[in-house]
Structure formats: structure tokens, C-alpha cells
């Protein structure tokens, strides 16, 4: 579960990076991830509404308790069902993020190793499994060569 201590700076303001602690990640693979502008703005707004403490969860369930990984999975399942989305899972957003990051990493001057780090994968092979192919992109790429 993501706690405010992972998002706030030493001065108590929302930072530019989320410091995921081992306890908040799969296989205890803590890491720091830069926040994009929209997410940071949403966190600033949420933080302004008041929190109980640094160890307080950032996101609460409808019952008012911190959301665990299983709670998030159940929430996404209900959301996708309500929206009528077929074949989606709580992992769909993760796959979309990795695919989009892989397509844009060159524009940012980075490499697939940066995408691997953001995803928290131990190997590039695992990151590659998340990246969807696109035949139009393949055609454009071949025409650039």
C-alpha cells in the first residue's frame, strides 16, 4: 500500500518522485519513480484535503481503509465490468504503460533499461513480454531504415 511518506518530501510537500518502499512492491523491489505532472497535481489536491500522518495510506477503499493489492485488483474488476470492458484486468494499465513508455523512451533520450527500471522488472526479457507490437509502427520503422 502506498503511504504518504513515500510521496512527501522532508518538508511535508508532495515531491516530484514517489519512493516505493519494498513493502509496497512485488518481490520487495522498492524503487523511485518520477511523477508525471497530472498525477503530482492530483496528489497535491488530495494532500490539501488533509491526511492523518506519514504512514497513512494515500488511497482509501469505499470502507475507509487503505487499499491493498487485492483490493485494487477487485476494484479494477468491478470497474471494467461496469464499463463493459472485455478481457481487461488490473494489469491492463501496466501493460499499456510499459508499451507506451517503450514507444516514447527514445524521444526522452532514454533506453529500454529505463522502462525496465520504471516497471520494476529484473530483466529486459520480462519488460519485453509487456510490450505490445503494432504492425503500423513496424512499417514506419522499416521505412526509416
N, CA and C of each residue as an Amber inpcrd file, in Angstrom:
protein
   435
   0.8480000  -1.1610000   0.0000000   0.0000000   0.0000000   0.0000000
   0.9010000   1.2340000   0.0000000   0.5460000   2.1960000  -0.8140000
   1.3270000   3.4280000  -0.9180000   0.9250000   4.3620000   0.2240000
   1.9400000   4.8140000   0.9630000   1.7090000   5.7070000   2.0960000
   2.2480000   7.1000000   1.7600000   1.7390000   8.1020000   2.4660000
   2.1650000   9.4780000   2.2110000   3.6610000   9.6620000   2.4050000
   4.2750000   8.8990000   3.2840000   5.7200000   9.0270000   3.4990000
   6.5060000   8.7130000   2.2310000   5.9060000   7.9680000   1.3090000
   6.5690000   7.6080000   0.0550000   6.4330000   8.7140000  -0.9930000
   5.5420000   9.6660000  -0.7410000   5.2270000  10.7140000  -1.7100000
   5.7220000  12.0900000  -1.2490000   5.7470000  12.3010000   0.0610000
   6.0780000  13.6160000   0.6000000   7.5830000  13.8190000   0.7570000
   8.0100000  15.0720000   0.6000000   9.4090000  15.4370000   0.8340000
   9.6270000  15.6080000   2.3400000  10.8600000  15.8830000   2.7240000
  11.1910000  16.0980000   4.1340000  10.4470000  17.3040000   4.7080000
  10.0530000  18.2350000   3.8440000   9.3210000  19.4260000   4.3030000
   7.8060000  19.2170000   4.3030000   7.3520000  18.0020000   3.9620000
   5.9310000  17.6900000   4.0000000   5.1520000  18.0680000   2.7600000
   5.8490000  18.3780000   1.6790000   5.1820000  18.7090000   0.4180000
   5.2310000  17.5080000  -0.5210000   4.2790000  17.4530000  -1.4480000
   4.2960000  16.3890000  -2.4550000   5.5160000  16.6040000  -3.3360000
   6.3430000  15.5760000  -3.4510000   7.5700000  15.6810000  -4.2320000
   7.3490000  15.4040000  -5.7060000   8.4330000  15.3260000  -6.4360000
   8.3930000  15.0220000  -7.8680000   8.6000000  13.5390000  -8.1350000
   8.8530000  12.7800000  -7.0670000   9.1820000  11.3580000  -7.1820000
   8.4180000  10.6030000  -6.1050000   7.9560000   9.4040000  -6.4410000
   7.3890000   8.5160000  -5.4300000   8.4660000   7.4900000  -5.0940000
   8.7380000   7.3380000  -3.8260000   9.7530000   6.3930000  -3.3650000
   9.0280000   5.1440000  -2.8710000   8.8240000   4.1920000  -3.7720000
   8.1320000   2.9640000  -3.4020000   9.0460000   2.1270000  -2.5170000
   8.5990000   1.8750000  -1.3130000   9.3680000   1.0440000  -0.3940000
   9.1490000  -0.4180000  -0.7450000  10.0620000  -1.2580000  -0.3010000
   9.9670000  -2.6900000  -0.5830000   8.5940000  -3.2530000  -0.2190000
   8.0360000  -2.8000000   0.9060000   6.7540000  -3.3420000   1.3740000
   5.5910000  -3.0150000   0.4350000   5.7760000  -2.0500000  -0.4650000
   4.6960000  -1.6410000  -1.3730000   4.8420000  -2.2420000  -2.7600000
   5.8370000  -3.1170000  -2.9520000   6.0910000  -3.6590000  -4.2860000
   6.1250000  -5.1800000  -4.2680000   5.9180000  -5.7340000  -5.4300000
   6.0240000  -7.1770000  -5.5970000   7.4930000  -7.5790000  -5.4550000
   7.7400000  -8.6580000  -4.8130000   9.0920000  -9.1800000  -4.5910000
  10.0110000  -8.1750000  -3.8930000   9.4470000  -7.2940000  -3.0870000
  10.2340000  -6.3290000  -2.3080000  11.2770000  -5.6270000  -3.1710000
  10.8260000  -5.1040000  -4.3180000  11.7430000  -4.4390000  -5.2500000
  11.4920000  -2.9320000  -5.2490000  11.7070000  -2.3050000  -4.0980000
  11.4940000  -0.8710000  -3.9760000  12.2790000  -0.0810000  -5.0130000
  11.7440000   1.0680000  -5.3830000  12.3940000   1.9190000  -6.3800000
  11.7670000   3.3070000  -6.3280000  12.4140000   4.2460000  -6.9620000
  11.8890000   5.6090000  -7.0590000  11.3960000   5.8440000  -8.4780000
  10.2080000   6.4200000  -8.5890000   9.5910000   6.6540000  -9.8930000
   9.1780000   8.1210000  -9.9850000   9.6220000   8.8140000 -11.0270000
   9.2000000  10.2110000 -11.2060000   7.6840000  10.2830000 -11.4130000
   7.0640000  11.3090000 -10.8500000   5.6280000  11.5250000 -11.0280000
   5.3940000  12.4220000 -12.2360000   4.4190000  12.0560000 -13.0730000
   4.0970000  12.9770000 -14.1630000   3.2880000  14.1450000 -13.5950000
   3.1750000  15.2090000 -14.3650000   2.5420000  16.4440000 -13.8760000
   1.1140000  16.2270000 -13.3840000   0.3270000  15.4700000 -14.1520000
  -1.0790000  15.2750000 -13.7880000  -1.2240000  14.5100000 -12.4800000
  -0.4320000  13.4540000 -12.3160000  -0.5150000  12.6780000 -11.0780000
  -0.0470000  13.5150000  -9.8930000   1.0240000  14.2670000 -10.0800000
   1.5200000  15.1080000  -8.9910000   0.4570000  16.1310000  -8.5880000
  -0.1920000  16.7560000  -9.5720000  -1.2410000  17.7430000  -9.2770000
  -2.3960000  17.0960000  -8.5080000  -2.7720000  15.8850000  -8.8960000
  -3.8470000  15.1760000  -8.1960000  -3.4370000  14.8590000  -6.7570000
  -2.1790000  14.4760000  -6.5630000  -1.6930000  14.1840000  -5.2120000
  -1.6250000  15.4490000  -4.3580000  -1.2300000  16.5680000  -4.9580000
  -1.2100000  17.8470000  -4.2290000  -2.6260000  18.1840000  -3.7700000
  -3.6070000  18.0150000  -4.6610000  -5.0060000  18.2870000  -4.3300000
  -5.4880000  17.3590000  -3.2160000  -5.1800000  16.0820000  -3.3400000
  -5.5830000  15.0980000  -2.3310000  -4.9290000  15.4100000  -0.9890000
  -3.6570000  15.7600000  -1.0120000  -2.9250000  16.0810000   0.2170000
  -3.5030000  17.3180000   0.8930000  -3.9550000  18.2800000   0.1000000
  -4.5280000  19.5140000   0.6500000  -5.8200000  19.2510000   1.4180000
  -6.4750000  18.1440000   1.1290000  -7.7260000  17.7960000   1.8180000
  -7.4700000  17.2740000   3.2290000  -6.2060000  17.0030000   3.5460000
  -5.8490000  16.5690000   4.8960000  -5.5380000  15.0940000   4.9800000
  -4.5100000  14.7760000   5.7550000  -4.1130000  13.3880000   5.9870000
  -3.8990000  13.1890000   7.4780000  -3.8230000  11.9470000   7.8910000
  -3.6340000  11.6470000   9.3100000  -2.1760000  11.5290000   9.7100000
  -1.3180000  11.1940000   8.8000000   0.0890000  11.0330000   9.1500000
   0.8810000  10.4560000   8.0030000   2.1990000  10.4430000   8.1530000
   3.0780000   9.9660000   7.0840000   2.8370000   8.5010000   6.7560000
   2.4150000   7.7100000   7.7500000   2.1810000   6.2890000   7.5000000
   0.7470000   6.0140000   7.0590000   0.0020000   7.0620000   6.8120000
  -1.3850000   6.9510000   6.3630000  -1.4170000   6.5910000   4.8760000
  -2.3090000   5.6790000   4.4610000  -2.4100000   5.3350000   3.0390000
  -2.8230000   6.5430000   2.1950000  -2.3480000   6.5800000   0.9660000
  -2.7090000   7.6580000   0.0430000  -4.1300000   7.4470000  -0.4720000
  -4.4920000   6.2080000  -0.7560000  -5.8000000   5.9010000  -1.3340000
  -6.5560000   4.9700000  -0.3920000  -7.8100000   5.3130000  -0.1600000
  -8.6580000   4.5140000   0.7130000  -9.7310000   3.8010000  -0.0980000
 -10.1790000   2.6780000   0.4250000 -11.2940000   1.9670000  -0.1950000
 -12.5910000   2.6750000   0.1880000 -13.6990000   2.1850000  -0.3430000
 -15.0030000   2.7580000  -0.0120000 -15.3210000   2.5880000   1.4670000
 -14.6600000   1.6250000   2.1090000 -14.8810000   1.3690000   3.5350000
 -13.9820000   2.2200000   4.4290000 -13.1290000   3.0430000   3.8040000
 -12.2920000   3.9420000   4.5830000 -10.9910000   3.3520000   5.0860000
 -10.5760000   2.2260000   4.5100000  -9.2910000   1.6270000   4.8920000
  -8.3470000   1.6790000   3.6920000  -7.0540000   1.5640000   3.9580000
  -6.0690000   1.5750000   2.8800000  -6.2930000   0.4330000   1.9080000
  -6.0440000   0.6910000   0.6480000  -6.2560000  -0.3230000  -0.3830000
  -5.0220000  -1.2070000  -0.5220000  -5.2200000  -2.4990000  -0.3140000
  -4.1590000  -3.4770000  -0.5220000  -4.1290000  -3.8490000  -1.9990000
  -3.1370000  -4.6280000  -2.3870000  -3.0500000  -5.0740000  -3.7860000
  -4.3180000  -5.8270000  -4.1870000  -4.8210000  -6.6910000  -3.3210000
  -6.0330000  -7.4550000  -3.6370000  -7.2530000  -6.5490000  -3.7590000
  -7.3250000  -5.5160000  -2.9320000  -8.4340000  -4.5640000  -3.0090000
  -8.4060000  -3.8220000  -4.3370000  -7.2200000  -3.4470000  -4.7880000
  -7.0800000  -2.7460000  -6.0690000  -7.5120000  -3.6540000  -7.2210000
  -7.0980000  -4.9250000  -7.1860000  -7.4900000  -5.8870000  -8.2240000
  -9.0160000  -6.0010000  -8.2750000  -9.6490000  -6.1420000  -7.1140000
 -11.1110000  -6.2590000  -7.0640000 -11.7780000  -4.9830000  -7.5790000
 -11.2090000  -3.8150000  -7.2400000 -11.7590000  -2.5390000  -7.6950000
 -11.7210000  -2.4450000  -9.2180000 -10.5760000  -2.7930000  -9.8200000
 -10.4650000  -2.7570000 -11.2800000 -11.4350000  -3.7450000 -11.9230000
 -11.5830000  -4.9230000 -11.3550000 -12.5050000  -5.9220000 -11.9020000
 -13.9240000  -5.3650000 -11.9340000 -14.3670000  -4.7650000 -10.8270000
 -15.7100000  -4.1750000 -10.7850000 -15.8460000  -3.0240000 -11.7790000
 -14.8350000  -2.1780000 -11.8590000 -14.8680000  -1.0350000 -12.7790000
 -14.9910000  -1.5030000 -14.2270000 -14.1480000  -2.4430000 -14.6260000
 -14.1870000  -2.9390000 -16.0050000 -15.5150000  -3.6210000 -16.3090000
 -16.0620000  -4.3630000 -15.3460000 -17.3660000  -4.9990000 -15.5420000
 -18.4500000  -3.9450000 -15.7590000 -18.4540000  -2.9040000 -14.9100000
 -19.4470000  -1.8300000 -15.0340000 -19.3510000  -1.1170000 -16.3710000
 -18.1230000  -0.9560000 -16.8700000 -17.9180000  -0.2640000 -18.1400000
 -18.1190000  -1.1770000 -19.3490000 -18.2920000  -2.4760000 -19.1000000
 -18.4950000  -3.4220000 -20.1880000 -17.2260000  -3.7740000 -20.9410000
 -16.0690000  -3.5590000 -20.3250000 -14.7860000  -3.8840000 -20.9690000
 -14.5350000  -5.3840000 -20.8710000 -14.2480000  -5.9870000 -22.0030000
 -13.9730000  -7.4190000 -22.0600000 -12.4680000  -7.6560000 -22.0900000
 -11.9930000  -8.6790000 -21.4020000 -10.5850000  -9.0680000 -21.4730000
  -9.6250000  -8.1430000 -20.7550000 -10.1300000  -7.2460000 -19.9240000
  -9.2540000  -6.3320000 -19.1810000  -9.0240000  -6.8640000 -17.7760000
  -7.8800000  -6.5260000 -17.2280000  -7.5580000  -6.9210000 -15.8600000
  -6.8750000  -5.7550000 -15.1610000  -6.5720000  -5.9430000 -13.9020000
  -5.8660000  -4.8990000 -13.1620000  -4.4830000  -4.6590000 -13.7530000
  -3.9900000  -5.6010000 -14.5240000  -2.6630000  -5.4880000 -15.1410000
  -2.6990000  -4.7700000 -16.4930000  -3.8840000  -4.5260000 -17.0230000
  -4.0080000  -3.9000000 -18.3430000  -3.3330000  -2.5390000 -18.3980000
  -3.5220000  -1.7300000 -17.3800000  -2.8970000  -0.4100000 -17.3470000
  -1.3870000  -0.4970000 -17.2950000  -0.8980000  -1.4980000 -16.5940000
   0.5540000  -1.7030000 -16.5050000   1.1250000  -2.0520000 -17.8750000
   0.4530000  -2.9510000 -18.5950000   0.9050000  -3.3190000 -19.9450000
   0.8550000  -2.1120000 -20.8790000  -0.2050000  -1.3190000 -20.7640000
  -0.3260000  -0.1230000 -21.5970000   0.7920000   0.8640000 -21.2810000
   1.0790000   1.0650000 -19.9930000   2.1580000   1.9790000 -19.6090000
   3.4920000   1.5170000 -20.1840000   3.8130000   0.2440000 -20.0170000
   5.1040000  -0.2700000 -20.4990000   5.1910000  -0.1480000 -22.0170000
   4.1190000  -0.4770000 -22.7220000   4.1150000  -0.3630000 -24.1830000
   4.3140000   1.0870000 -24.6100000   3.5530000   2.0060000 -24.0110000
   3.6860000   3.4260000 -24.3740000   5.0610000   3.9700000 -24.0120000
   5.5870000   3.5740000 -22.8680000   6.9210000   4.0290000 -22.4620000
   7.9780000   3.5150000 -23.4310000   7.8440000   2.2600000 -23.8600000
   8.8190000   1.6890000 -24.8020000   8.7870000   2.4320000 -26.1310000
   7.5990000   2.8650000 -26.5410000   7.4760000   3.5840000 -27.8150000
   8.0130000   5.0110000 -27.7350000   7.9990000   5.5970000 -26.5380000
   8.3850000   7.0070000 -26.4060000   9.7400000   7.2170000 -25.7470000
  10.3650000   6.1600000 -25.2720000  11.5990000   6.3140000 -24.4980000
  12.7080000   6.9800000 -25.3010000  12.7570000   6.7360000 -26.5950000
  13.7730000   7.3680000 -27.4400000  13.6010000   8.8730000 -27.5020000
  12.3500000   9.3400000 -27.5030000  12.0760000  10.7840000 -27.5260000
  12.5770000  11.4670000 -26.2560000  12.6210000  10.6960000 -25.1620000
  13.0760000  11.2450000 -23.8820000  14.5780000  11.0730000 -23.7060000
  15.2380000  10.4800000 -24.7070000  16.6770000  10.2610000 -24.6180000
  17.0500000   9.0750000 -23.7600000  16.0960000   8.1790000 -23.5220000
  16.3460000   7.0170000 -22.6780000  16.4690000   5.7370000 -23.4740000
  16.4110000   4.6330000 -22.7550000  16.5140000   3.3160000 -23.3770000
  15.5070000   2.3700000 -22.7240000  15.4170000   1.1730000 -23.2590000
  14.5160000   0.1780000 -22.6750000  14.9070000  -0.1650000 -21.2430000
  16.1590000   0.0610000 -20.8680000  16.5750000  -0.1680000 -19.4780000
  15.8290000   0.7940000 -18.5440000  15.5380000   1.9960000 -19.0210000
  14.7610000   2.9440000 -18.2150000  13.3380000   2.4370000 -18.0190000
  12.7560000   1.8870000 -19.0690000  11.4120000   1.3090000 -18.9740000
  11.4380000   0.1330000 -18.0050000  12.4590000  -0.6970000 -18.1060000
  12.6190000  -1.8420000 -17.2030000  12.6470000  -1.3700000 -15.7500000
  13.4180000  -0.3250000 -15.4680000  13.5300000   0.2150000 -14.1090000
  12.1810000   0.7330000 -13.6170000  11.4830000   1.4950000 -14.4570000
  10.1810000   2.0290000 -14.0610000   9.1880000   0.9110000 -13.7640000
   9.2480000  -0.1570000 -14.5470000   8.3340000  -1.2820000 -14.3570000
   8.7300000  -2.1540000 -13.1730000   9.9720000  -2.0090000 -12.7210000
  10.4300000  -2.8290000 -11.6020000  10.7670000  -4.2480000 -11.9930000
  11.0630000  -4.4540000 -13.2670000  11.4140000  -5.7920000 -13.7400000
  12.8920000  -6.0690000 -13.5120000  13.2000000  -7.3150000 -13.2400000
  14.5980000  -7.7060000 -13.0300000  15.3310000  -7.9310000 -14.3430000
  14.5850000  -8.1490000 -15.4210000  15.2400000  -8.4110000 -16.7070000
  14.5030000  -7.6850000 -17.8310000  15.2610000  -7.3810000 -18.8890000
  14.6450000  -6.7920000 -20.0790000  13.6890000  -7.7750000 -20.7400000
  13.9830000  -9.0600000 -20.5940000  13.1080000 -10.0790000 -21.1840000
  11.6980000  -9.9730000 -20.6040000  11.5960000  -9.7280000 -19.3050000
  10.2750000  -9.5820000 -18.6910000   9.5910000  -8.3150000 -19.2000000
  10.3400000  -7.2290000 -19.3110000   9.7720000  -5.9850000 -19.8340000
   9.2700000  -6.2020000 -21.2550000  10.0440000  -6.9190000 -22.0550000
   9.6680000  -7.1810000 -23.4490000   8.3410000  -7.9310000 -23.5330000
   8.0500000  -8.7800000 -22.5600000   6.7900000  -9.5380000 -22.5640000
   5.5800000  -8.6150000 -22.4110000   5.7810000  -7.4460000 -21.8510000
   4.6930000  -6.4920000 -21.6350000   4.4380000  -5.6080000 -22.8450000
   5.4040000  -5.5160000 -23.7430000   5.3100000  -4.5770000 -24.8590000
   4.4960000  -5.1840000 -25.9970000   3.4130000  -4.5080000 -26.3480000
   2.5620000  -4.9510000 -27.4570000   3.1840000  -4.5080000 -28.7790000
   3.0410000  -5.3230000 -29.8050000   3.5560000  -4.9400000 -31.1250000
   2.4700000  -4.1990000 -31.8940000   2.8980000  -3.4710000 -32.8940000
   1.9760000  -2.7070000 -33.7350000   2.4970000  -2.7560000 -35.1680000
   1.7280000  -3.3820000 -36.0790000   2.2150000  -3.5340000 -37.4590000
   2.4300000  -2.2090000 -38.1650000   1.6020000  -1.2010000 -37.8670000
   1.8150000   0.1120000 -38.4890000   3.1490000   0.7090000 -38.0420000
   3.4590000   0.5710000 -36.7790000   4.7480000   1.0680000 -36.2760000
   5.9030000   0.3240000 -36.9220000   5.7300000  -0.9730000 -37.1260000
   6.7880000  -1.7650000 -37.7680000   7.0310000  -1.2660000 -39.1880000
   5.9460000  -0.9700000 -39.9190000   6.0920000  -0.4530000 -41.2840000
   6.8110000   0.8930000 -41.2860000   6.4010000   1.7850000 -40.3890000
   7.0530000   3.1000000 -40.3150000   8.5250000   2.9570000 -39.9530000
   8.8370000   2.0450000 -39.0430000  10.2210000   1.8320000 -38.6320000
  11.0660000   1.3280000 -39.7890000  10.5630000   0.3490000 -40.5160000
  11.3020000  -0.2040000 -41.6550000  11.5260000   0.8700000 -42.7110000
  10.5610000   1.7390000 -42.9150000  10.7110000   2.8110000 -43.9040000
  11.7250000   3.8710000 -43.4820000  12.0280000   3.9400000 -42.1960000
  13.0480000   4.8780000 -41.7190000  14.4640000   4.3670000 -41.9730000
  14.5860000   3.0760000 -42.1780000  15.9190000   2.4630000 -42.3310000
  16.3720000   2.5210000 -43.7740000
